[in-house]
Amino acid sequence: MRSKYKYEMRMKLPWFKMTGLFMKPISVAGWLIFIAAILYLAWTFYDIDSRSHSVSDTLINWVFNGLIIGVAYTIVAGLTLLFNKRNV
């Protein structure tokens, strides 16, 4: 379906670039998502460490949360790569 407007505003989504197993941010939006993920990971470490009783408690819970944050980052980056490939 074509737009009735001559110029259509579309958001460009090459926010990430696949480099091996990792998705490297290449735009401002990609860097903001990456920095937000790192800051959230640091905050979860601080939060878990303030409530845990031992080093193993802290690390076990922090690694689990880090995996969840990593999966969320990968899903966002993968969807932007997939959407970008479809609309090229």
TORTORLO-399380 format. One record per atom (N, C-alpha, C, CB): chain; residue number from 1; x, y, z. Coordinates in nm, 2 decimals, always signed. Glycine has a CB too. Example, Ala and Ser with C-alpha at 12.3 -4.5 7.8 and 13.67 -1.06 7.14 Angstrom:
residues 2
<pt kette="A" nr="1" xx="+1.32" yy="-0.57" zz="+0.78"/>
<pt kette="A" nr="1" xx="+1.23" yy="-0.45" zz="+0.78"/>
<pt kette="A" nr="1" xx="+1.32" yy="-0.33" zz="+0.78"/>
<pt kette="A" nr="1" xx="+1.13" yy="-0.45" zz="+0.90"/>
<pt kette="A" nr="2" xx="+1.28" yy="-0.22" zz="+0.71"/>
<pt kette="A" nr="2" xx="+1.37" yy="-0.11" zz="+0.71"/>
<pt kette="A" nr="2" xx="+1.29" yy="+0.00" zz="+0.79"/>
<pt kette="A" nr="2" xx="+1.41" yy="-0.06" zz="+0.57"/>
This chain:
residues 88
<pt kette="A" nr="1" xx="+0.08" yy="-0.12" zz="+0.00"/>
<pt kette="A" nr="1" xx="+0.00" yy="+0.00" zz="+0.00"/>
<pt kette="A" nr="1" xx="+0.09" yy="+0.12" zz="+0.00"/>
<pt kette="A" nr="1" xx="-0.10" yy="+0.00" zz="+0.12"/>
<pt kette="A" nr="2" xx="+0.07" yy="+0.21" zz="-0.10"/>
<pt kette="A" nr="2" xx="+0.15" yy="+0.33" zz="-0.11"/>
<pt kette="A" nr="2" xx="+0.09" yy="+0.44" zz="-0.03"/>
<pt kette="A" nr="2" xx="+0.16" yy="+0.37" zz="-0.25"/>
<pt kette="A" nr="3" xx="+0.18" yy="+0.53" zz="+0.02"/>
<pt kette="A" nr="3" xx="+0.14" yy="+0.64" zz="+0.10"/>
<pt kette="A" nr="3" xx="+0.09" yy="+0.75" zz="+0.01"/>
<pt kette="A" nr="3" xx="+0.25" yy="+0.70" zz="+0.19"/>
<pt kette="A" nr="4" xx="-0.01" yy="+0.83" zz="+0.05"/>
<pt kette="A" nr="4" xx="-0.06" yy="+0.94" zz="-0.04"/>
<pt kette="A" nr="4" xx="+0.03" yy="+1.06" zz="-0.03"/>
<pt kette="A" nr="4" xx="-0.20" yy="+0.97" zz="+0.01"/>
<pt kette="A" nr="5" xx="+0.13" yy="+1.06" zz="+0.06"/>
<pt kette="A" nr="5" xx="+0.22" yy="+1.17" zz="+0.07"/>
<pt kette="A" nr="5" xx="+0.34" yy="+1.14" zz="-0.02"/>
<pt kette="A" nr="5" xx="+0.26" yy="+1.19" zz="+0.22"/>
<pt kette="A" nr="6" xx="+0.40" yy="+1.25" zz="-0.08"/>
<pt kette="A" nr="6" xx="+0.52" yy="+1.23" zz="-0.16"/>
<pt kette="A" nr="6" xx="+0.64" yy="+1.19" zz="-0.08"/>
<pt kette="A" nr="6" xx="+0.55" yy="+1.36" zz="-0.24"/>
<pt kette="A" nr="7" xx="+0.66" yy="+1.25" zz="+0.03"/>
<pt kette="A" nr="7" xx="+0.77" yy="+1.21" zz="+0.12"/>
<pt kette="A" nr="7" xx="+0.72" yy="+1.15" zz="+0.24"/>
<pt kette="A" nr="7" xx="+0.86" yy="+1.34" zz="+0.15"/>
<pt kette="A" nr="8" xx="+0.76" yy="+1.03" zz="+0.26"/>
<pt kette="A" nr="8" xx="+0.72" yy="+0.96" zz="+0.38"/>
<pt kette="A" nr="8" xx="+0.83" yy="+0.95" zz="+0.48"/>
<pt kette="A" nr="8" xx="+0.67" yy="+0.81" zz="+0.34"/>
<pt kette="A" nr="9" xx="+0.80" yy="+0.99" zz="+0.60"/>
<pt kette="A" nr="9" xx="+0.90" yy="+0.99" zz="+0.71"/>
<pt kette="A" nr="9" xx="+0.91" yy="+0.84" zz="+0.77"/>
<pt kette="A" nr="9" xx="+0.86" yy="+1.09" zz="+0.82"/>
<pt kette="A" nr="10" xx="+1.02" yy="+0.78" zz="+0.75"/>
<pt kette="A" nr="10" xx="+1.04" yy="+0.65" zz="+0.81"/>
<pt kette="A" nr="10" xx="+1.16" yy="+0.66" zz="+0.90"/>
<pt kette="A" nr="10" xx="+1.06" yy="+0.54" zz="+0.70"/>
<pt kette="A" nr="11" xx="+1.15" yy="+0.58" zz="+1.01"/>
<pt kette="A" nr="11" xx="+1.27" yy="+0.57" zz="+1.10"/>
<pt kette="A" nr="11" xx="+1.37" yy="+0.47" zz="+1.04"/>
<pt kette="A" nr="11" xx="+1.22" yy="+0.53" zz="+1.24"/>
<pt kette="A" nr="12" xx="+1.49" yy="+0.52" zz="+1.03"/>
<pt kette="A" nr="12" xx="+1.60" yy="+0.43" zz="+0.98"/>
<pt kette="A" nr="12" xx="+1.65" yy="+0.35" zz="+1.10"/>
<pt kette="A" nr="12" xx="+1.71" yy="+0.51" zz="+0.91"/>
<pt kette="A" nr="13" xx="+1.66" yy="+0.22" zz="+1.08"/>
<pt kette="A" nr="13" xx="+1.70" yy="+0.13" zz="+1.19"/>
<pt kette="A" nr="13" xx="+1.83" yy="+0.06" zz="+1.18"/>
<pt kette="A" nr="13" xx="+1.59" yy="+0.03" zz="+1.21"/>
<pt kette="A" nr="14" xx="+1.93" yy="+0.12" zz="+1.11"/>
<pt kette="A" nr="14" xx="+2.06" yy="+0.05" zz="+1.12"/>
<pt kette="A" nr="14" xx="+2.13" yy="+0.09" zz="+1.25"/>
<pt kette="A" nr="14" xx="+2.15" yy="+0.08" zz="+1.00"/>
<pt kette="A" nr="15" xx="+2.07" yy="+0.06" zz="+1.36"/>
<pt kette="A" nr="15" xx="+2.13" yy="+0.10" zz="+1.49"/>
<pt kette="A" nr="15" xx="+2.24" yy="+0.01" zz="+1.53"/>
<pt kette="A" nr="15" xx="+2.02" yy="+0.09" zz="+1.60"/>
<pt kette="A" nr="16" xx="+2.25" yy="-0.11" zz="+1.48"/>
<pt kette="A" nr="16" xx="+2.35" yy="-0.21" zz="+1.52"/>
<pt kette="A" nr="16" xx="+2.41" yy="-0.27" zz="+1.40"/>
<pt kette="A" nr="16" xx="+2.29" yy="-0.32" zz="+1.62"/>
<pt kette="A" nr="17" xx="+2.53" yy="-0.33" zz="+1.42"/>
<pt kette="A" nr="17" xx="+2.60" yy="-0.40" zz="+1.32"/>
<pt kette="A" nr="17" xx="+2.65" yy="-0.53" zz="+1.38"/>
<pt kette="A" nr="17" xx="+2.72" yy="-0.32" zz="+1.26"/>
<pt kette="A" nr="18" xx="+2.63" yy="-0.64" zz="+1.30"/>
<pt kette="A" nr="18" xx="+2.67" yy="-0.77" zz="+1.35"/>
<pt kette="A" nr="18" xx="+2.82" yy="-0.79" zz="+1.34"/>
<pt kette="A" nr="18" xx="+2.59" yy="-0.88" zz="+1.28"/>
<pt kette="A" nr="19" xx="+2.89" yy="-0.81" zz="+1.45"/>
<pt kette="A" nr="19" xx="+3.03" yy="-0.84" zz="+1.44"/>
<pt kette="A" nr="19" xx="+3.06" yy="-0.97" zz="+1.52"/>
<pt kette="A" nr="19" xx="+3.11" yy="-0.72" zz="+1.50"/>
<pt kette="A" nr="20" xx="+3.07" yy="-1.07" zz="+1.45"/>
<pt kette="A" nr="20" xx="+3.08" yy="-1.20" zz="+1.51"/>
<pt kette="A" nr="20" xx="+2.96" yy="-1.24" zz="+1.58"/>
<pt kette="A" nr="20" xx="+3.20" yy="-1.20" zz="+1.61"/>
<pt kette="A" nr="21" xx="+2.97" yy="-1.27" zz="+1.71"/>
<pt kette="A" nr="21" xx="+2.85" yy="-1.31" zz="+1.79"/>
<pt kette="A" nr="21" xx="+2.78" yy="-1.19" zz="+1.85"/>
<pt kette="A" nr="21" xx="+2.89" yy="-1.40" zz="+1.90"/>
<pt kette="A" nr="22" xx="+2.85" yy="-1.07" zz="+1.85"/>
<pt kette="A" nr="22" xx="+2.79" yy="-0.95" zz="+1.92"/>
<pt kette="A" nr="22" xx="+2.74" yy="-0.85" zz="+1.82"/>
<pt kette="A" nr="22" xx="+2.90" yy="-0.89" zz="+2.00"/>
<pt kette="A" nr="23" xx="+2.65" yy="-0.77" zz="+1.87"/>
<pt kette="A" nr="23" xx="+2.59" yy="-0.67" zz="+1.79"/>
<pt kette="A" nr="23" xx="+2.64" yy="-0.53" zz="+1.84"/>
<pt kette="A" nr="23" xx="+2.43" yy="-0.67" zz="+1.79"/>
<pt kette="A" nr="24" xx="+2.72" yy="-0.47" zz="+1.76"/>
<pt kette="A" nr="24" xx="+2.79" yy="-0.34" zz="+1.79"/>
<pt kette="A" nr="24" xx="+2.70" yy="-0.22" zz="+1.76"/>
<pt kette="A" nr="24" xx="+2.92" yy="-0.33" zz="+1.73"/>
<pt kette="A" nr="25" xx="+2.68" yy="-0.13" zz="+1.85"/>
<pt kette="A" nr="25" xx="+2.60" yy="-0.01" zz="+1.82"/>
<pt kette="A" nr="25" xx="+2.67" yy="+0.08" zz="+1.72"/>
<pt kette="A" nr="25" xx="+2.56" yy="+0.07" zz="+1.94"/>
<pt kette="A" nr="26" xx="+2.60" yy="+0.13" zz="+1.62"/>
<pt kette="A" nr="26" xx="+2.66" yy="+0.21" zz="+1.52"/>
<pt kette="A" nr="26" xx="+2.59" yy="+0.35" zz="+1.50"/>
<pt kette="A" nr="26" xx="+2.67" yy="+0.14" zz="+1.38"/>
<pt kette="A" nr="27" xx="+2.49" yy="+0.37" zz="+1.58"/>
<pt kette="A" nr="27" xx="+2.42" yy="+0.50" zz="+1.57"/>
<pt kette="A" nr="27" xx="+2.39" yy="+0.55" zz="+1.71"/>
<pt kette="A" nr="27" xx="+2.28" yy="+0.49" zz="+1.49"/>
<pt kette="A" nr="28" xx="+2.34" yy="+0.67" zz="+1.72"/>
<pt kette="A" nr="28" xx="+2.31" yy="+0.73" zz="+1.85"/>
<pt kette="A" nr="28" xx="+2.21" yy="+0.65" zz="+1.93"/>
<pt kette="A" nr="28" xx="+2.27" yy="+0.88" zz="+1.84"/>
<pt kette="A" nr="29" xx="+2.11" yy="+0.61" zz="+1.86"/>
<pt kette="A" nr="29" xx="+2.00" yy="+0.53" zz="+1.93"/>
<pt kette="A" nr="29" xx="+2.06" yy="+0.39" zz="+1.98"/>
<pt kette="A" nr="29" xx="+1.88" yy="+0.50" zz="+1.83"/>
<pt kette="A" nr="30" xx="+2.14" yy="+0.33" zz="+1.90"/>
<pt kette="A" nr="30" xx="+2.21" yy="+0.21" zz="+1.94"/>
<pt kette="A" nr="30" xx="+2.30" yy="+0.23" zz="+2.06"/>
<pt kette="A" nr="30" xx="+2.29" yy="+0.15" zz="+1.83"/>
<pt kette="A" nr="31" xx="+2.37" yy="+0.34" zz="+2.06"/>
<pt kette="A" nr="31" xx="+2.46" yy="+0.36" zz="+2.17"/>
<pt kette="A" nr="31" xx="+2.38" yy="+0.39" zz="+2.30"/>
<pt kette="A" nr="31" xx="+2.55" yy="+0.48" zz="+2.14"/>
<pt kette="A" nr="32" xx="+2.27" yy="+0.46" zz="+2.28"/>
<pt kette="A" nr="32" xx="+2.18" yy="+0.49" zz="+2.40"/>
<pt kette="A" nr="32" xx="+2.13" yy="+0.36" zz="+2.46"/>
<pt kette="A" nr="32" xx="+2.07" yy="+0.59" zz="+2.36"/>
<pt kette="A" nr="33" xx="+2.09" yy="+0.27" zz="+2.38"/>
<pt kette="A" nr="33" xx="+2.03" yy="+0.14" zz="+2.42"/>
<pt kette="A" nr="33" xx="+2.15" yy="+0.06" zz="+2.49"/>
<pt kette="A" nr="33" xx="+1.98" yy="+0.06" zz="+2.31"/>
<pt kette="A" nr="34" xx="+2.26" yy="+0.06" zz="+2.43"/>
<pt kette="A" nr="34" xx="+2.38" yy="-0.01" zz="+2.49"/>
<pt kette="A" nr="34" xx="+2.42" yy="+0.05" zz="+2.63"/>
<pt kette="A" nr="34" xx="+2.50" yy="+0.00" zz="+2.40"/>
<pt kette="A" nr="35" xx="+2.42" yy="+0.19" zz="+2.64"/>
<pt kette="A" nr="35" xx="+2.46" yy="+0.25" zz="+2.76"/>
<pt kette="A" nr="35" xx="+2.35" yy="+0.23" zz="+2.87"/>
<pt kette="A" nr="35" xx="+2.48" yy="+0.40" zz="+2.74"/>
<pt kette="A" nr="36" xx="+2.23" yy="+0.23" zz="+2.83"/>
<pt kette="A" nr="36" xx="+2.12" yy="+0.20" zz="+2.92"/>
<pt kette="A" nr="36" xx="+2.13" yy="+0.06" zz="+2.98"/>
<pt kette="A" nr="36" xx="+1.98" yy="+0.23" zz="+2.85"/>
<pt kette="A" nr="37" xx="+2.16" yy="-0.03" zz="+2.89"/>
<pt kette="A" nr="37" xx="+2.18" yy="-0.17" zz="+2.94"/>
<pt kette="A" nr="37" xx="+2.29" yy="-0.18" zz="+3.04"/>
<pt kette="A" nr="37" xx="+2.20" yy="-0.27" zz="+2.82"/>
<pt kette="A" nr="38" xx="+2.40" yy="-0.12" zz="+3.01"/>
<pt kette="A" nr="38" xx="+2.52" yy="-0.12" zz="+3.10"/>
<pt kette="A" nr="38" xx="+2.49" yy="-0.05" zz="+3.23"/>
<pt kette="A" nr="38" xx="+2.64" yy="-0.05" zz="+3.04"/>
<pt kette="A" nr="39" xx="+2.42" yy="+0.06" zz="+3.23"/>
<pt kette="A" nr="39" xx="+2.38" yy="+0.13" zz="+3.35"/>
<pt kette="A" nr="39" xx="+2.28" yy="+0.05" zz="+3.43"/>
<pt kette="A" nr="39" xx="+2.32" yy="+0.27" zz="+3.32"/>
<pt kette="A" nr="40" xx="+2.19" yy="-0.02" zz="+3.37"/>
<pt kette="A" nr="40" xx="+2.09" yy="-0.10" zz="+3.44"/>
<pt kette="A" nr="40" xx="+2.17" yy="-0.22" zz="+3.50"/>
<pt kette="A" nr="40" xx="+1.98" yy="-0.15" zz="+3.34"/>
<pt kette="A" nr="41" xx="+2.26" yy="-0.28" zz="+3.43"/>
<pt kette="A" nr="41" xx="+2.34" yy="-0.39" zz="+3.48"/>
<pt kette="A" nr="41" xx="+2.42" yy="-0.35" zz="+3.61"/>
<pt kette="A" nr="41" xx="+2.44" yy="-0.44" zz="+3.38"/>
<pt kette="A" nr="42" xx="+2.48" yy="-0.23" zz="+3.60"/>
<pt kette="A" nr="42" xx="+2.55" yy="-0.17" zz="+3.72"/>
<pt kette="A" nr="42" xx="+2.46" yy="-0.15" zz="+3.84"/>
<pt kette="A" nr="42" xx="+2.62" yy="-0.04" zz="+3.69"/>
<pt kette="A" nr="43" xx="+2.34" yy="-0.10" zz="+3.81"/>
<pt kette="A" nr="43" xx="+2.24" yy="-0.07" zz="+3.91"/>
<pt kette="A" nr="43" xx="+2.19" yy="-0.20" zz="+3.98"/>
<pt kette="A" nr="43" xx="+2.12" yy="+0.01" zz="+3.86"/>
<pt kette="A" nr="44" xx="+2.17" yy="-0.31" zz="+3.89"/>
<pt kette="A" nr="44" xx="+2.13" yy="-0.43" zz="+3.95"/>
<pt kette="A" nr="44" xx="+2.24" yy="-0.49" zz="+4.04"/>
<pt kette="A" nr="44" xx="+2.09" yy="-0.53" zz="+3.84"/>
<pt kette="A" nr="45" xx="+2.36" yy="-0.47" zz="+4.00"/>
<pt kette="A" nr="45" xx="+2.47" yy="-0.52" zz="+4.09"/>
<pt kette="A" nr="45" xx="+2.47" yy="-0.45" zz="+4.22"/>
<pt kette="A" nr="45" xx="+2.61" yy="-0.50" zz="+4.02"/>
<pt kette="A" nr="46" xx="+2.45" yy="-0.32" zz="+4.22"/>
<pt kette="A" nr="46" xx="+2.44" yy="-0.24" zz="+4.35"/>
<pt kette="A" nr="46" xx="+2.32" yy="-0.29" zz="+4.43"/>
<pt kette="A" nr="46" xx="+2.44" yy="-0.09" zz="+4.32"/>
<pt kette="A" nr="47" xx="+2.21" yy="-0.31" zz="+4.37"/>
<pt kette="A" nr="47" xx="+2.09" yy="-0.35" zz="+4.44"/>
<pt kette="A" nr="47" xx="+2.10" yy="-0.49" zz="+4.50"/>
<pt kette="A" nr="47" xx="+1.97" yy="-0.34" zz="+4.34"/>
<pt kette="A" nr="48" xx="+2.16" yy="-0.58" zz="+4.42"/>
<pt kette="A" nr="48" xx="+2.17" yy="-0.72" zz="+4.47"/>
<pt kette="A" nr="48" xx="+2.28" yy="-0.72" zz="+4.58"/>
<pt kette="A" nr="48" xx="+2.21" yy="-0.81" zz="+4.35"/>
<pt kette="A" nr="49" xx="+2.38" yy="-0.65" zz="+4.56"/>
<pt kette="A" nr="49" xx="+2.49" yy="-0.65" zz="+4.66"/>
<pt kette="A" nr="49" xx="+2.45" yy="-0.59" zz="+4.80"/>
<pt kette="A" nr="49" xx="+2.61" yy="-0.57" zz="+4.61"/>
<pt kette="A" nr="50" xx="+2.35" yy="-0.49" zz="+4.79"/>
<pt kette="A" nr="50" xx="+2.31" yy="-0.43" zz="+4.92"/>
<pt kette="A" nr="50" xx="+2.22" yy="-0.53" zz="+5.00"/>
<pt kette="A" nr="50" xx="+2.23" yy="-0.30" zz="+4.89"/>
<pt kette="A" nr="51" xx="+2.16" yy="-0.63" zz="+4.93"/>
<pt kette="A" nr="51" xx="+2.07" yy="-0.72" zz="+5.00"/>
<pt kette="A" nr="51" xx="+2.13" yy="-0.86" zz="+5.02"/>
<pt kette="A" nr="51" xx="+1.95" yy="-0.73" zz="+4.92"/>
<pt kette="A" nr="52" xx="+2.24" yy="-0.89" zz="+4.96"/>
<pt kette="A" nr="52" xx="+2.30" yy="-1.03" zz="+4.97"/>
<pt kette="A" nr="52" xx="+2.39" yy="-1.04" zz="+5.09"/>
<pt kette="A" nr="52" xx="+2.37" yy="-1.06" zz="+4.84"/>
<pt kette="A" nr="53" xx="+2.41" yy="-1.17" zz="+5.13"/>
<pt kette="A" nr="53" xx="+2.49" yy="-1.20" zz="+5.25"/>
<pt kette="A" nr="53" xx="+2.63" yy="-1.25" zz="+5.22"/>
<pt kette="A" nr="53" xx="+2.42" yy="-1.30" zz="+5.33"/>
<pt kette="A" nr="54" xx="+2.65" yy="-1.29" zz="+5.10"/>
<pt kette="A" nr="54" xx="+2.78" yy="-1.34" zz="+5.06"/>
<pt kette="A" nr="54" xx="+2.82" yy="-1.30" zz="+4.92"/>
<pt kette="A" nr="54" xx="+2.79" yy="-1.49" zz="+5.08"/>
<pt kette="A" nr="55" xx="+2.94" yy="-1.32" zz="+4.88"/>
<pt kette="A" nr="55" xx="+2.99" yy="-1.29" zz="+4.75"/>
<pt kette="A" nr="55" xx="+2.92" yy="-1.38" zz="+4.65"/>
<pt kette="A" nr="55" xx="+3.14" yy="-1.31" zz="+4.73"/>
<pt kette="A" nr="56" xx="+2.90" yy="-1.51" zz="+4.68"/>
<pt kette="A" nr="56" xx="+2.84" yy="-1.60" zz="+4.59"/>
<pt kette="A" nr="56" xx="+2.69" yy="-1.57" zz="+4.57"/>
<pt kette="A" nr="56" xx="+2.85" yy="-1.75" zz="+4.65"/>
<pt kette="A" nr="57" xx="+2.62" yy="-1.52" zz="+4.67"/>
<pt kette="A" nr="57" xx="+2.48" yy="-1.47" zz="+4.65"/>
<pt kette="A" nr="57" xx="+2.48" yy="-1.36" zz="+4.55"/>
<pt kette="A" nr="57" xx="+2.42" yy="-1.43" zz="+4.78"/>
<pt kette="A" nr="58" xx="+2.57" yy="-1.26" zz="+4.56"/>
<pt kette="A" nr="58" xx="+2.58" yy="-1.15" zz="+4.48"/>
<pt kette="A" nr="58" xx="+2.60" yy="-1.19" zz="+4.33"/>
<pt kette="A" nr="58" xx="+2.68" yy="-1.05" zz="+4.52"/>
<pt kette="A" nr="59" xx="+2.71" yy="-1.27" zz="+4.31"/>
<pt kette="A" nr="59" xx="+2.75" yy="-1.31" zz="+4.18"/>
<pt kette="A" nr="59" xx="+2.64" yy="-1.40" zz="+4.11"/>
<pt kette="A" nr="59" xx="+2.88" yy="-1.38" zz="+4.18"/>
<pt kette="A" nr="60" xx="+2.59" yy="-1.49" zz="+4.18"/>
<pt kette="A" nr="60" xx="+2.49" yy="-1.58" zz="+4.12"/>
<pt kette="A" nr="60" xx="+2.37" yy="-1.50" zz="+4.07"/>
<pt kette="A" nr="60" xx="+2.44" yy="-1.69" zz="+4.22"/>
<pt kette="A" nr="61" xx="+2.32" yy="-1.41" zz="+4.15"/>
<pt kette="A" nr="61" xx="+2.20" yy="-1.33" zz="+4.11"/>
<pt kette="A" nr="61" xx="+2.24" yy="-1.23" zz="+4.01"/>
<pt kette="A" nr="61" xx="+2.14" yy="-1.26" zz="+4.23"/>
<pt kette="A" nr="62" xx="+2.36" yy="-1.17" zz="+4.01"/>
<pt kette="A" nr="62" xx="+2.40" yy="-1.07" zz="+3.92"/>
<pt kette="A" nr="62" xx="+2.42" yy="-1.13" zz="+3.78"/>
<pt kette="A" nr="62" xx="+2.52" yy="-1.00" zz="+3.96"/>
<pt kette="A" nr="63" xx="+2.48" yy="-1.25" zz="+3.77"/>
<pt kette="A" nr="63" xx="+2.50" yy="-1.32" zz="+3.65"/>
<pt kette="A" nr="63" xx="+2.37" yy="-1.35" zz="+3.58"/>
<pt kette="A" nr="63" xx="+2.59" yy="-1.44" zz="+3.66"/>
<pt kette="A" nr="64" xx="+2.28" yy="-1.40" zz="+3.66"/>
<pt kette="A" nr="64" xx="+2.14" yy="-1.43" zz="+3.61"/>
<pt kette="A" nr="64" xx="+2.08" yy="-1.31" zz="+3.55"/>
<pt kette="A" nr="64" xx="+2.06" yy="-1.50" zz="+3.72"/>
<pt kette="A" nr="65" xx="+2.08" yy="-1.20" zz="+3.62"/>
<pt kette="A" nr="65" xx="+2.02" yy="-1.07" zz="+3.57"/>
<pt kette="A" nr="65" xx="+2.10" yy="-1.02" zz="+3.45"/>
<pt kette="A" nr="65" xx="+2.02" yy="-0.97" zz="+3.68"/>
<pt kette="A" nr="66" xx="+2.23" yy="-1.04" zz="+3.45"/>
<pt kette="A" nr="66" xx="+2.31" yy="-1.00" zz="+3.33"/>
<pt kette="A" nr="66" xx="+2.27" yy="-1.08" zz="+3.21"/>
<pt kette="A" nr="66" xx="+2.46" yy="-1.02" zz="+3.36"/>
<pt kette="A" nr="67" xx="+2.24" yy="-1.21" zz="+3.23"/>
<pt kette="A" nr="67" xx="+2.20" yy="-1.29" zz="+3.11"/>
<pt kette="A" nr="67" xx="+2.06" yy="-1.24" zz="+3.06"/>
<pt kette="A" nr="67" xx="+2.19" yy="-1.44" zz="+3.15"/>
<pt kette="A" nr="68" xx="+1.97" yy="-1.20" zz="+3.15"/>
<pt kette="A" nr="68" xx="+1.84" yy="-1.15" zz="+3.11"/>
<pt kette="A" nr="68" xx="+1.86" yy="-1.02" zz="+3.03"/>
<pt kette="A" nr="68" xx="+1.75" yy="-1.13" zz="+3.23"/>
<pt kette="A" nr="69" xx="+1.94" yy="-0.93" zz="+3.08"/>
<pt kette="A" nr="69" xx="+1.96" yy="-0.80" zz="+3.02"/>
<pt kette="A" nr="69" xx="+2.03" yy="-0.83" zz="+2.88"/>
<pt kette="A" nr="69" xx="+2.05" yy="-0.71" zz="+3.11"/>
<pt kette="A" nr="70" xx="+2.12" yy="-0.92" zz="+2.88"/>
<pt kette="A" nr="70" xx="+2.19" yy="-0.95" zz="+2.75"/>
<pt kette="A" nr="70" xx="+2.09" yy="-1.01" zz="+2.65"/>
<pt kette="A" nr="70" xx="+2.30" yy="-1.05" zz="+2.77"/>
<pt kette="A" nr="71" xx="+2.00" yy="-1.09" zz="+2.69"/>
<pt kette="A" nr="71" xx="+1.90" yy="-1.14" zz="+2.60"/>
<pt kette="A" nr="71" xx="+1.81" yy="-1.03" zz="+2.55"/>
<pt kette="A" nr="71" xx="+1.82" yy="-1.26" zz="+2.67"/>
<pt kette="A" nr="72" xx="+1.77" yy="-0.94" zz="+2.64"/>
<pt kette="A" nr="72" xx="+1.68" yy="-0.83" zz="+2.60"/>
<pt kette="A" nr="72" xx="+1.76" yy="-0.74" zz="+2.50"/>
<pt kette="A" nr="72" xx="+1.64" yy="-0.75" zz="+2.72"/>
<pt kette="A" nr="73" xx="+1.88" yy="-0.71" zz="+2.52"/>
<pt kette="A" nr="73" xx="+1.96" yy="-0.63" zz="+2.43"/>
<pt kette="A" nr="73" xx="+1.98" yy="-0.70" zz="+2.29"/>
<pt kette="A" nr="73" xx="+2.11" yy="-0.61" zz="+2.49"/>
<pt kette="A" nr="74" xx="+2.00" yy="-0.83" zz="+2.29"/>
<pt kette="A" nr="74" xx="+2.01" yy="-0.91" zz="+2.17"/>
<pt kette="A" nr="74" xx="+1.88" yy="-0.91" zz="+2.09"/>
<pt kette="A" nr="74" xx="+2.06" yy="-1.05" zz="+2.20"/>
<pt kette="A" nr="75" xx="+1.77" yy="-0.92" zz="+2.16"/>
<pt kette="A" nr="75" xx="+1.64" yy="-0.92" zz="+2.09"/>
<pt kette="A" nr="75" xx="+1.61" yy="-0.78" zz="+2.03"/>
<pt kette="A" nr="75" xx="+1.52" yy="-0.95" zz="+2.19"/>
<pt kette="A" nr="76" xx="+1.64" yy="-0.67" zz="+2.10"/>
<pt kette="A" nr="76" xx="+1.62" yy="-0.54" zz="+2.04"/>
<pt kette="A" nr="76" xx="+1.71" yy="-0.52" zz="+1.92"/>
<pt kette="A" nr="76" xx="+1.64" yy="-0.43" zz="+2.15"/>
<pt kette="A" nr="77" xx="+1.84" yy="-0.55" zz="+1.94"/>
<pt kette="A" nr="77" xx="+1.93" yy="-0.54" zz="+1.83"/>
<pt kette="A" nr="77" xx="+1.90" yy="-0.63" zz="+1.71"/>
<pt kette="A" nr="77" xx="+2.08" yy="-0.57" zz="+1.87"/>
<pt kette="A" nr="78" xx="+1.86" yy="-0.75" zz="+1.74"/>
<pt kette="A" nr="78" xx="+1.82" yy="-0.84" zz="+1.63"/>
<pt kette="A" nr="78" xx="+1.70" yy="-0.80" zz="+1.55"/>
<pt kette="A" nr="78" xx="+1.80" yy="-0.98" zz="+1.68"/>
<pt kette="A" nr="79" xx="+1.60" yy="-0.74" zz="+1.62"/>
<pt kette="A" nr="79" xx="+1.48" yy="-0.70" zz="+1.56"/>
<pt kette="A" nr="79" xx="+1.51" yy="-0.58" zz="+1.47"/>
<pt kette="A" nr="79" xx="+1.37" yy="-0.66" zz="+1.66"/>
<pt kette="A" nr="80" xx="+1.60" yy="-0.49" zz="+1.51"/>
<pt kette="A" nr="80" xx="+1.63" yy="-0.37" zz="+1.43"/>
<pt kette="A" nr="80" xx="+1.71" yy="-0.42" zz="+1.31"/>
<pt kette="A" nr="80" xx="+1.71" yy="-0.27" zz="+1.51"/>
<pt kette="A" nr="81" xx="+1.80" yy="-0.52" zz="+1.32"/>
<pt kette="A" nr="81" xx="+1.87" yy="-0.57" zz="+1.20"/>
<pt kette="A" nr="81" xx="+1.77" yy="-0.64" zz="+1.11"/>
<pt kette="A" nr="81" xx="+1.98" yy="-0.67" zz="+1.25"/>
<pt kette="A" nr="82" xx="+1.68" yy="-0.72" zz="+1.16"/>
<pt kette="A" nr="82" xx="+1.58" yy="-0.79" zz="+1.08"/>
<pt kette="A" nr="82" xx="+1.49" yy="-0.69" zz="+1.01"/>
<pt kette="A" nr="82" xx="+1.50" yy="-0.88" zz="+1.16"/>
<pt kette="A" nr="83" xx="+1.44" yy="-0.59" zz="+1.08"/>
<pt kette="A" nr="83" xx="+1.35" yy="-0.49" zz="+1.02"/>
<pt kette="A" nr="83" xx="+1.43" yy="-0.41" zz="+0.91"/>
<pt kette="A" nr="83" xx="+1.30" yy="-0.39" zz="+1.12"/>
<pt kette="A" nr="84" xx="+1.56" yy="-0.38" zz="+0.93"/>
<pt kette="A" nr="84" xx="+1.63" yy="-0.30" zz="+0.84"/>
<pt kette="A" nr="84" xx="+1.66" yy="-0.38" zz="+0.71"/>
<pt kette="A" nr="84" xx="+1.77" yy="-0.26" zz="+0.90"/>
<pt kette="A" nr="85" xx="+1.68" yy="-0.51" zz="+0.72"/>
<pt kette="A" nr="85" xx="+1.70" yy="-0.60" zz="+0.61"/>
<pt kette="A" nr="85" xx="+1.58" yy="-0.61" zz="+0.52"/>
<pt kette="A" nr="85" xx="+1.75" yy="-0.73" zz="+0.65"/>
<pt kette="A" nr="86" xx="+1.46" yy="-0.62" zz="+0.59"/>
<pt kette="A" nr="86" xx="+1.33" yy="-0.63" zz="+0.52"/>
<pt kette="A" nr="86" xx="+1.30" yy="-0.51" zz="+0.44"/>
<pt kette="A" nr="86" xx="+1.22" yy="-0.66" zz="+0.62"/>
<pt kette="A" nr="87" xx="+1.33" yy="-0.39" zz="+0.49"/>
<pt kette="A" nr="87" xx="+1.29" yy="-0.27" zz="+0.42"/>
<pt kette="A" nr="87" xx="+1.39" yy="-0.21" zz="+0.33"/>
<pt kette="A" nr="87" xx="+1.25" yy="-0.17" zz="+0.53"/>
<pt kette="A" nr="88" xx="+1.50" yy="-0.28" zz="+0.30"/>
<pt kette="A" nr="88" xx="+1.60" yy="-0.23" zz="+0.21"/>
<pt kette="A" nr="88" xx="+1.56" yy="-0.25" zz="+0.07"/>
<pt kette="A" nr="88" xx="+1.74" yy="-0.29" zz="+0.24"/>
